[in-house]
Amino acid sequence: MSLGEHLEELRKRIMLSLIGIAVAAVLTFTFGFDLIAWLAKPLLQTQEALGYPPQVYAFDPTAGFTSVYLRVSLIAAAILASPWILYQGWRFIATGLYPHERRVIHILAPFSSVMVALGVLFTYHILLPVCLLFFLGWAQAYPPIEPGERGFMLQLMLGTSTATVETNDSMQDAGTTTALNLPVYSEDPESPAEGDIWINTSLSSIRAYFDGQVHAIMARQPSMLQPMPELGQFVGFAAFMGLGIVIAFQLPVAMLVIGWAGMLDPDWIAQFRKHAALAVLLASAVLTPTDLLSMFVLSIPLYLLFEFGLLLMRMAYKGPAFPDDT
C-alpha cells in the first residue's frame, strides 16, 4: 500500500472506532443512573462501615449532569468499546502482515474483552475499597474536640452562654416525655416492621425502617474531621483509576501480539525483569492515590500480568519478523 492508502486506512479505522464508542455510549447513557449508583456503592458502604453518614454531595449546580452523569457515561462507553478499538488498531496493523500472521485476531478480541472485565472487577472489588478504607479511615485519626467555654473576647463581646436544661422532675411535672428508649442491636433486625427504629452498635448509627428499606437517621461523629465526599470528584477519582487499570490489563494482549508478529524476542524481554518491576511501581504510583497500600495492592497483579504476557510471548513466538539473511 502507498502512503496515501495507509492514511486512508488509518482514517477508516479511527472512524470505525469512534462509531463503536458512539454505539456503546447509547447503551451507557441509557443506564447512566444505574452505573452511577453501582459506582458509588463502595463509597457508601465504606462510609457506613466507618460510622459516617452514607451520603455524597454536589457543590456545583451543574455537577449532577456534567461532572457525574456525562463523565460516567462517556468513560463507561470508552471502556465498553475498548476491545472494538483494539480490534480496529489490529486491523490497521494487519495490512502489513501475511495471512497466517493475521489468525491471532481470532483470539485477540475475546482475550482483550476478558482482560477488560478483569480490570473493571479488580478496580471495583479490590482496589477501590482499599483506597476508600485508607483515606476515610485516616480521618478518624483526628481527635474529637469539644468547643468548650467561650474565650475571653467572645465572653466580653457576646457574654457567657445562659442556656439551661430542664431536669427530669420539672419535665415530668410539665407532662412531657423525658426520654425515648430505643432497642439496641449489634446488627439490623432481619424482618423489621414499617416504622421501627433502633440503634445499631456495630455501625454506631440510629436506623429506621420505612418505605421497605432500612435508612440511617444519624451516625456517630468519630472525630473533628467529617469527610464530605463530592460525587463529581469521587467519580473522577474512580474513573481515572479504573480506566488506567483497564488499559494496564491489556499488557498481556499487547505482548501476545508482539510475540506472534515476531517483533521482539521474549528471551530478550526476560532480561529486563528488574526494569519491568520498576515500571510497574511507577505505573502503580500514577494510577493510585498517594498511599503506599494502594500502590502495593496494584503493583502485584501488574507484575503478574507482565509475567503472564511473557509466557504468552514464548508460546506465540515463531522467530524474528525480519530474519537475518547473512
Summary of the structure (lengths in Angstrom):
residues: 326
radius of gyration: 28.5
end to end distance: 27.8
largest distance: 109.3
contacts: 875
relative contact order: 0.12
helix: 63%
strand: 6%
